[in-house]
Amino acid sequence: MLKMKRVASEFLLGQDPLNTERILSRIRCCDVYGWIDYPIKAHIDYALYDLKGKILNVPVYHAGGLCREKVRWSGS
């Protein structure tokens, strides 16, 4: 939890939540030592897109850009 608070205070405070890609890119670029665990990055990613969708009043897949019309089903 402490790591999440540190990442949030360092990378999220004062940022425009609609500029999701810039924030995520900054986190990736600044994490040269790998001290930010993948789950923390994933939670921030999900939260930013969720917030963006709520601000724009659209589903999250519209806020982040739809990349596929269909998903292939493997049946397993």
N, C-alpha and C positions, 0 to 999 in steps of 0.2 A: 504494500500500500504506500509506503514511504517513497518508493521509486516512482510510482504513478503520480504522486503529488509533485515530486521534483520535476518530472517531465512536463506535467501540466503547467506548472508555474513558469518553467523556462521557455516553453514553446507555444503555449496557448493564450496566456494572459495578454490582453491588448491586441490580439490578432482578429482580423475579419473572418468570422466562421464561414462566410460564403467563398472565401479563397482557400478551399480545402486542399487543392493540389499543392499550393505554395507551402502551406503548413506541413503537409506530409513530406514534401520534398526536403524542406528544411530539417525535419527530424531525421530523415535518411542520410542527408549530407553531414550532419553534425554528429552522427553516431559512428564515428570512425573507430572507436574502441569496442563497439558492440555491447555497451553497458545497458542499452535499452532492450529489454526482452521482447521477443516477437509478440507475445500476448498483449503487452502494453501498447505496442504499435497498432495491433489489430483493434483493440478497444477504442483507441483514439480515432482510428479510421472510421469505424462503425458509428461512433458518437458524432463525428463531424458531418458525415453524410445524413444521419438521422436529423440533426439540427438544421442542416441546410434544407432538407425536404420540408421540415416544419415551418421554417421561415418563408419558403417559397410556396407553401401549401400545395405541394405535389408529392407523389409517391417517391420513395428513396431511389428507385431505379430511374426516375426522370432527373432527379437532382444530381446523380452521378454519371448520367449518360448511359443509355441502353447499348450494350455492346453485342448482344445476340437477340435475334428474334425467337429462336428455338434452341432448346438444349437437347442434345442427343441422349436418349435413354438407353442404357446398356442392359437393362433387364436383370441386373444382379442385386 
